[in-house]
Amino acid sequence: MPQTMPSVAEPITGSAKRTRMRYVVAIMLFLTVVINYMDRSNLSVAAPLISAEFGLDTAQQGLLLSAFGWTYAAMQLPGGWLVDRVPPRLLYPICLVLWSVATIFMGMAGSFVALIVLRLAVGGFEAPAYPINNKVVTAWFPERERATAIGFYTSGQFIGLALLTPVLIWLQHAMSWHWVFVITGAVGVLWGVLWYLLYRNPMDSKRANTAEIEYIRAGGGLVSLGSDEANEVKPKLTKKDFALVLGRRKLWGIYIGQFCLTSTLWFFLTWFPTYLVSYRQMDYIKTGFLTSLPFIAALVGVLISGVLSDFMLKRGVSLGTARKLPIIIGLLLSMSMIGAIFTDSTALVITFMSIAFFGNGLASITWSLVSALAPARLIGLTGGMFNFIGNLSSIATPIVIGLLVTKTDFGPAFIYMTVIAAAGILSYVLLVGKVKRVEG
């Protein structure tokens, strides 16, 4: 079914009152992201106790913390291939249940090797998650609402981390680190079942009326994406397809930019609690509270980002400026973490970290550029490549920091993170250029 894109500032009206099923879908994505990031961050909560129990040094800790990233990155392209072929209603619950079961078994692991293997499994099964999110939001939202929708569901990662990190630390303190994995995994299994029962694509949904579907379509939403009606035979991926998603400068701009942006995220997901406990000598309960503050700041940032971007778009600002400006400003702010090197004040350290993570949240609408730039028939492959290159940071960040820091000096980690953020700014400024969908 052909898709048309009117001017993003053009109002769309209709005689029938539109339903609002797309908002329900946004809430479902939000809850999925909360669970997704809870299962990514639970290891950082348990890492100090696991390291003590198994006698791990900083290099081994970095290896364990990076294990998720090895398979998560490696499976992005196969995951993107699956996303282009398997409907979100089926693929998402399969992935949810599988990564959640692996998480549960992490709570039963009795050796360092077992933890590594299970963490690799979690990373592999989570790989299609964000390409699925992008496919769902591209199908369910017109361009003028898409950044807000992406910002809303992305905020789930920060809400989950801000509110649930103290809960997980309390649970670990009250019971043991094993239960952190068992309980978070069980929640994921339950939500996987509920997703299958509740989710439908726009063309298959009985809760979205024709007026809403036409509103989405007229605004640039690809309403047939993943629909049961769009069940034509999918063409095989060719070398030309890979050449297309790897051969355009503007796509490389968002790939490199995503690596730099997610490096900051993975610092907070892996080393930050250990930094507070081992380098700032804070107890676990206090650490749980202080760890939540940067995540709350990031939540504010990501909510502002999507609304601000779509507001600029509706006011006639170009699509490129509306999407890229919050990202560039956010990367600039994330460089503030280097200030932690120059103070011994815990309050100032947390302030610098909160500003940095606010910036990370402000910049986190990068998937809106995938929706805007990716070839329409290769949304999944482009999203997979974007997430593959971006999440190489989930491998690099824990390992590089583990090699750079010593038992008494964490400063080199902050220098590394600042340089990476600067590289991200240059990528968006010099490589992305005009935001226009790549043809092919």
C-alpha positions in Angstrom: 0.0 0.0 0.0 1.6 3.3 -1.0 2.6 5.7 1.8 2.4 9.5 1.3 4.1 12.1 3.4 2.4 15.5 3.7 4.2 18.5 5.1 4.8 17.8 8.8 3.2 21.1 9.8 0.0 20.4 7.8 -3.1 19.7 9.9 -5.0 16.5 9.2 -8.7 16.5 9.8 -11.4 13.9 9.3 -15.2 13.7 9.8 -15.0 10.7 12.1 -13.6 10.9 15.6 -10.3 9.2 15.7 -9.6 6.5 18.3 -6.4 6.7 20.3 -5.1 3.1 20.2 -1.6 4.4 19.3 -1.3 5.8 22.8 -2.0 2.4 24.3 0.7 0.9 22.0 3.1 3.6 23.3 2.3 2.5 26.9 3.0 -1.1 26.0 6.3 -0.2 24.5 7.1 1.8 27.6 6.5 -1.1 29.9 8.5 -3.4 27.7 11.5 -1.0 27.8 11.2 -0.8 31.6 11.6 -4.6 31.8 14.3 -4.6 29.1 16.5 -2.3 31.0 15.8 -3.8 34.3 17.3 -7.0 32.9 20.2 -5.2 31.5 21.1 -3.3 34.7 20.4 -6.0 37.3 24.0 -7.3 36.9 25.5 -3.9 37.8 23.4 -4.0 41.0 24.7 -7.4 41.9 28.3 -6.9 40.5 30.0 -5.9 43.8 28.7 -8.9 45.7 29.3 -11.3 42.8 32.8 -10.0 42.5 33.4 -10.5 46.2 31.9 -14.0 46.2 33.9 -15.2 43.1 37.0 -13.2 43.8 37.0 -11.2 40.6 39.5 -8.4 39.7 38.6 -5.3 37.7 39.5 -6.8 34.4 37.2 -9.8 35.1 34.5 -7.5 36.3 34.7 -5.7 33.0 34.5 -9.0 31.1 31.4 -10.0 32.9 29.8 -6.7 32.6 30.5 -6.7 28.8 29.3 -10.2 28.2 25.8 -8.9 27.4 27.2 -6.7 24.7 29.0 -9.3 22.8 25.9 -11.2 21.7 23.6 -8.2 21.8 25.8 -6.5 19.2 26.5 -9.7 17.2 22.8 -10.6 16.9 21.7 -7.1 15.7 21.9 -8.0 12.0 20.2 -11.4 12.3 17.7 -9.7 14.6 17.1 -7.0 12.1 16.5 -9.7 9.4 14.0 -11.3 11.8 12.2 -8.0 12.5 11.7 -7.5 8.7 10.0 -10.9 8.5 8.3 -11.9 11.8 5.4 -9.7 13.0 6.1 -7.9 16.3 3.1 -9.6 17.9 5.0 -13.0 17.7 8.7 -12.0 17.7 8.6 -9.8 20.8 7.0 -12.3 23.2 9.4 -15.0 22.0 12.4 -12.8 22.7 10.9 -11.6 26.0 10.4 -15.1 27.4 13.7 -16.4 26.3 15.8 -13.6 27.7 13.8 -13.7 30.9 14.3 -17.4 31.4 18.1 -16.9 30.9 17.9 -14.1 33.5 16.2 -16.4 36.0 18.9 -19.0 35.6 21.6 -16.3 36.3 20.2 -16.3 39.8 21.0 -20.0 40.1 24.5 -19.8 38.6 27.3 -21.2 40.7 30.4 -20.1 38.8 31.9 -17.2 36.9 31.7 -19.2 33.7 28.0 -19.9 34.1 27.3 -16.2 34.7 29.2 -15.3 31.5 27.3 -17.9 29.4 23.9 -16.9 30.7 24.7 -13.2 30.3 25.6 -13.9 26.7 22.2 -15.6 26.2 20.4 -12.5 27.7 22.2 -10.3 25.3 21.5 -12.4 22.2 17.7 -12.7 22.9 17.4 -9.0 23.7 19.0 -8.0 20.4 15.8 -7.6 18.3 14.1 -5.5 21.0 14.8 -1.9 19.8 14.5 -2.7 16.1 11.0 -4.1 17.0 10.2 -0.9 19.0 11.2 1.2 16.0 9.1 -0.9 13.6 6.1 -0.6 16.0 6.4 3.1 16.4 7.0 3.6 12.6 3.7 1.7 12.0 1.6 3.3 14.7 2.7 7.0 14.7 2.7 9.8 12.1 6.0 11.6 11.7 4.8 14.7 13.7 4.2 12.5 16.8 7.0 10.0 16.4 9.7 11.7 18.4 7.3 12.2 21.3 6.4 8.5 21.2 10.0 7.4 21.0 10.9 9.8 23.8 8.0 8.4 25.9 8.9 4.7 25.5 12.6 5.4 25.8 11.9 7.1 29.2 11.0 3.7 30.4 14.6 2.7 30.6 15.3 5.7 32.9 12.1 5.3 35.0 12.8 1.6 35.5 16.4 2.3 36.5 15.6 5.3 38.7 12.8 3.7 40.6 13.7 0.0 40.5 17.5 0.2 41.1 16.9 1.1 44.8 14.3 -1.6 45.0 16.7 -4.2 43.6 19.5 -3.1 45.9 17.1 -3.4 48.9 16.0 -6.8 47.6 19.6 -7.9 47.4 20.3 -6.6 50.9 17.3 -8.3 52.4 17.6 -11.6 50.6 20.6 -12.2 48.3 21.9 -11.2 44.9 20.4 -14.4 43.4 16.8 -13.1 43.9 17.6 -10.0 41.9 17.8 -12.2 38.8 15.0 -14.6 39.6 12.4 -11.9 40.3 13.3 -9.6 37.3 13.2 -12.7 35.0 9.8 -13.8 36.2 8.3 -10.3 35.5 9.6 -10.6 31.9 8.0 -14.0 31.3 4.7 -12.7 32.5 4.8 -9.6 30.3 5.8 -11.7 27.2 2.5 -13.6 27.5 0.5 -10.3 28.0 2.2 -8.7 24.9 1.1 -11.7 22.7 -2.5 -11.4 24.0 -2.8 -7.6 23.7 -0.7 -6.3 20.7 -1.9 -6.0 17.1 -0.5 -4.0 14.2 -2.6 -1.0 12.9 -4.3 -2.8 10.0 -5.1 -5.8 12.2 -6.3 -3.9 15.3 -10.0 -3.9 16.1 -9.5 -1.1 18.6 -8.1 1.4 16.0 -10.8 2.8 13.7 -10.4 3.8 10.1 -10.0 7.5 11.0 -7.1 6.8 13.2 -5.4 4.6 10.7 -5.9 7.1 7.9 -4.5 9.9 10.2 -1.4 7.8 10.8 -1.0 6.9 7.1 -1.5 10.5 6.0 1.2 11.6 8.5 3.8 9.2 7.1 3.1 6.2 9.4 3.7 2.9 7.6 0.5 1.3 8.8 0.9 -1.9 6.9 4.3 -2.6 8.4 4.1 -6.1 10.1 0.4 -6.4 9.3 -1.2 -9.8 8.5 -2.5 -8.1 5.4 1.0 -7.4 4.2 1.9 -11.1 4.0 3.6 -11.1 0.6 6.7 -13.1 0.2 9.7 -11.2 1.6 12.6 -10.8 -0.8 15.9 -12.2 0.3 18.5 -9.8 1.5 21.1 -9.1 -1.1 24.6 -7.7 -1.2 23.0 -4.5 -2.6 20.9 -4.2 0.5 23.9 -4.4 2.8 25.8 -2.0 0.5 22.9 0.4 0.8 22.8 0.5 4.6 26.6 0.5 4.8 27.3 2.9 1.9 25.6 6.1 2.8 27.4 8.8 4.7 24.3 10.1 6.6 23.6 6.5 7.8 27.2 6.2 9.1 26.7 9.5 10.9 23.8 8.1 13.0 25.7 4.8 13.5 28.8 6.4 14.9 26.7 8.9 16.8 24.8 6.1 18.4 28.0 4.3 19.5 29.1 7.5 21.3 25.7 8.2 22.9 25.2 4.6 24.2 28.8 4.6 25.6 27.5 7.0 28.3 24.5 4.9 28.9 26.6 1.7 29.3 28.9 3.5 31.8 25.9 4.1 34.0 24.5 0.6 33.4 27.8 -1.1 34.3 30.5 0.7 36.3 28.6 3.6 38.0 27.4 1.6 41.1 30.8 0.0 41.5 32.4 3.5 41.3 30.2 4.7 44.1 30.8 1.6 46.3 34.5 0.9 45.6 35.9 4.4 44.8 33.6 6.6 46.9 33.2 4.1 49.8 29.4 4.3 50.0 27.2 1.6 51.6 24.8 -0.3 49.4 21.6 1.4 50.6 23.0 4.9 50.1 24.4 3.9 46.7 21.0 2.7 45.6 19.5 6.2 46.4 22.4 8.2 44.8 22.5 5.9 41.7 18.8 6.7 41.1 19.4 10.5 40.9 21.2 10.6 37.5 18.5 8.2 36.1 15.8 10.6 37.3 17.7 13.4 35.5 17.9 11.3 32.4 14.2 10.7 32.6 13.5 14.4 32.6 15.9 14.8 29.7 14.3 12.2 27.5 10.7 13.5 28.2 11.8 17.0 27.3 13.6 15.8 24.2 10.7 14.2 22.3 8.2 16.9 23.1 10.7 19.7 22.2 11.7 18.0 18.9 8.1 17.5 17.8 7.2 21.0 19.0 9.9 22.5 16.8 8.7 20.3 13.9 5.1 21.6 14.2 6.4 25.2 14.3 8.0 24.7 10.9 11.6 24.0 12.0 13.3 21.6 9.5 13.1 17.9 10.3 16.9 17.7 10.5 17.2 20.6 13.0 14.3 19.4 15.1 15.8 15.9 15.4 19.5 16.7 15.6 19.6 19.7 17.9 18.5 17.9 21.1 21.0 15.1 20.4 23.9 17.5 19.9 23.1 19.6 23.0 22.6 16.3 25.0 26.1 15.1 24.0 27.6 18.4 25.0 26.0 18.1 28.4 27.1 14.5 28.9 30.8 15.7 28.7 30.2 17.4 32.2 31.0 14.1 33.9 34.7 15.0 33.6 34.1 17.4 36.5 34.1 14.4 38.9 37.9 14.2 38.5 38.4 17.6 40.1 36.3 17.2 43.3 36.1 15.0 46.4 32.6 16.2 47.2 30.0 13.4 46.8 27.3 16.1 46.2 29.3 17.6 43.3 30.1 14.2 41.9 26.4 13.3 41.8 25.6 16.7 40.3 28.1 16.2 37.5 26.7 12.8 36.8 23.1 14.0 36.9 23.9 16.7 34.3 25.7 14.2 32.2 22.9 11.7 32.2 20.3 14.5 31.7 22.2 15.1 28.5 22.2 11.5 27.6 18.4 11.5 28.1 18.0 14.6 26.0 20.0 13.0 23.2 18.1 9.7 23.3 15.6 10.3 20.4 18.2 9.0 17.9 15.8 6.3 16.8 13.6 9.0 15.3 16.5 9.5 12.7 16.3 5.8 11.9 12.6 6.2 11.2 13.3 9.2 9.0 16.4 8.1 7.1 16.1 4.3 6.7 14.9 2.9 3.3 11.2 1.9 3.8 11.7 -1.7 2.9 14.8 -2.0 5.0 13.6 -0.5 8.3 14.6 -3.6 10.3 18.0 -4.1 8.6 18.9 -0.4 9.0 17.7 -0.5 12.6 19.8 -3.6 13.2 22.9 -2.1 11.8 22.3 1.1 13.8 21.9 -0.9 17.0 24.8 -3.2 16.1 27.3 -0.4 15.7 25.8 1.6 18.5 25.9 -1.2 21.0 29.5 -2.2 20.3 29.8 0.4 23.1 28.3 -2.2 25.4 31.4 -4.3 24.8 33.9 -1.5 24.6 32.8 0.6 27.5 33.0 -2.0 30.4 36.2 -3.5 29.1 38.1 -0.2 28.3 37.1 1.2 31.7 38.2 -2.0 33.4 41.6 -1.7 31.7 42.0 2.1 32.3 41.1 2.4 35.9 43.2 1.2 38.9 42.0 0.2 42.4 42.5 3.9 43.5 42.1 6.0 40.3 38.9 6.2 38.3 39.8 9.4 36.5 40.8 7.8 33.2 37.3 6.5 32.8 35.8 10.0 32.8 38.4 11.3 30.3 37.5 8.4 28.0 33.8 9.1 28.2 34.3 12.8 27.5 36.4 12.1 24.3 33.7 9.7 23.1 30.9 12.3 23.6 32.9 14.8 21.6 33.3 12.3 18.7 29.5 11.9 18.7 28.9 15.6 18.3 31.3 15.7 15.3 29.5 12.7 13.8 26.1 14.4 13.8 27.5 17.8 12.7 29.8 16.6 9.9 28.3 13.3 8.6 24.5 13.2 8.9 23.7 16.3 6.8 20.1 16.8 5.6 17.6 14.4 7.1 15.9 12.7 4.2 14.8 9.1 3.7 17.4 7.1 1.8 16.0 5.7 -1.4 16.5 2.0 -2.4 
